[in-house]
Amino acid sequence: MDEVKVYDKAISHYGIKRQLVMVMEECAELSKECSKIYRALEAGGTFGIDNLAEEIADVQITTGQVQRFFGLKDKVKEQRKSKLKRLAERIENENCKNQTDIS
Ligand SMILES: [Mg+2]
């Protein structure tokens, strides 16, 4: 299955406005799943991860359509690279600060 072809078909069938609403709805569903797991972790209870996987997939698929429609593949790739680098640097800096605080 060609993912890009499915994205194009979905946008062409439902329209970009409807798929933007789908992104909003799927992000809300993912947020709710994260909240459920957070609450279970706080309470020391058990939780399943199948729904989390489902909602992550939904967000990836709907955002993939929007990314495709607006031609954002390269910009998203750049942003991911830059943000991952910044995250790694922040963690490194925090580790250095923690070591300085201890010594
Ligand atoms: Mg969903």
Residues whose N, C-alpha, C, O or C-beta is under 5 A from the ligand:
A	BS01	MG	E26 E29 E55 D58
